[in-house]
Amino acid sequence: MVIISNFSSTPNQLVALPPINSIEALKGKIIGASRPGTSTDYVLDRLLPRVGLIPGKDVKLLPTGLLVSEERLALLLQKRVDATLANQESVSQFQHKGHPLTILADALSYGVNSSVDFST
């Protein structure tokens, strides 16, 4: 068995499309997550309460099964979810392509860091 690990920080951002331009505007909306138990799930579980949102009460978390940020951003652009968590690099790439993503929260600025991923 080979284990590959990454101990670097992954800057994640909670993003949405206009007209959602604030955390308060997310109330009653759907946030596209990846899968339960993943680093994205971990970040959302810790970030949302810090920005004043309670999963299951204020927002619904939808497990998409998509582990790649670009795939979750594509769901957002298709308006199948109202917001999602994506890595900073993917968000920048989509913005550079002209997609009007609004950054609602930067996880690192709220003290939430996903720093360990393992593959076998």
C-alpha positions in Angstrom: 0.0 0.0 0.0 1.2 3.5 -0.8 -0.1 6.5 1.1 0.4 10.0 -0.4 -0.4 12.9 1.8 -0.5 16.6 1.5 0.0 18.8 4.6 -0.3 22.2 2.9 -3.1 24.7 3.5 -6.0 24.7 1.0 -7.6 28.2 0.8 -11.3 27.6 0.4 -13.9 30.2 -0.4 -17.7 30.1 -0.1 -19.0 31.5 -3.4 -22.3 32.3 -5.0 -23.7 34.0 -8.1 -25.5 37.4 -8.1 -28.0 38.3 -6.8 -26.6 36.5 -3.7 -24.0 38.9 -2.5 -23.9 38.4 1.3 -24.0 35.7 3.9 -27.5 36.9 5.0 -28.8 36.3 1.4 -27.9 32.6 1.7 -30.6 32.0 4.3 -33.1 29.4 2.9 -30.7 28.5 0.1 -28.8 25.3 -0.9 -25.1 25.0 -0.6 -23.5 22.3 -2.8 -21.0 20.3 -0.7 -18.9 17.3 -1.9 -19.5 14.2 0.3 -19.9 13.7 4.1 -16.5 13.2 5.7 -14.4 15.0 3.1 -12.3 18.1 3.7 -15.0 20.2 2.0 -17.5 18.9 4.5 -15.2 19.6 7.4 -14.6 23.2 6.2 -18.4 23.9 5.7 -19.2 22.4 9.1 -16.8 24.8 10.8 -17.2 27.8 8.6 -21.0 28.2 8.4 -21.5 28.6 12.2 -18.7 31.2 12.2 -20.5 33.3 9.6 -23.9 32.9 11.4 -25.5 30.1 9.5 -26.8 26.8 10.9 -26.8 23.9 8.5 -30.2 22.3 8.3 -31.9 25.4 9.8 -30.6 28.4 7.9 -29.2 26.6 4.8 -29.4 23.2 3.3 -26.2 21.3 2.5 -26.5 19.2 -0.6 -23.9 16.4 -0.9 -23.1 16.4 -4.6 -20.5 13.7 -4.6 -18.2 16.0 -6.5 -14.8 16.2 -5.0 -13.3 18.7 -7.5 -14.0 22.4 -7.0 -14.4 23.0 -10.7 -17.2 20.5 -10.9 -19.1 22.1 -8.0 -18.6 25.5 -9.6 -20.1 24.1 -12.8 -23.2 23.1 -10.7 -23.4 26.6 -9.4 -23.2 28.1 -12.9 -26.0 25.7 -13.9 -28.0 27.2 -10.9 -28.5 23.7 -9.5 -27.1 25.0 -6.1 -27.1 28.5 -4.7 -23.6 28.5 -3.4 -20.6 26.2 -3.0 -17.2 25.9 -1.4 -14.3 25.9 -3.9 -10.5 26.4 -3.7 -9.2 29.9 -4.3 -7.4 28.9 -7.5 -10.5 27.5 -9.1 -12.6 30.6 -8.1 -9.9 32.9 -9.6 -9.9 30.9 -12.8 -13.7 31.0 -13.2 -13.7 34.8 -12.4 -10.9 35.3 -15.0 -13.2 33.5 -17.6 -15.8 36.1 -16.9 -18.1 34.2 -14.5 -19.5 36.7 -11.9 -18.7 34.7 -8.7 -19.2 36.5 -5.4 -16.9 35.5 -2.6 -19.1 35.4 0.5 -16.5 34.1 2.9 -12.8 33.1 2.9 -12.4 30.1 5.2 -8.9 31.0 6.3 -10.0 34.5 7.3 -12.5 32.8 9.7 -9.8 30.5 11.1 -11.0 27.4 9.2 -8.3 25.4 7.4 -8.4 22.1 5.6 -4.8 21.0 5.7 -4.7 17.2 5.3 -5.8 15.1 2.4 -4.8 11.4 2.0 -4.9 9.1 -1.0 -4.1 5.4 -1.2 
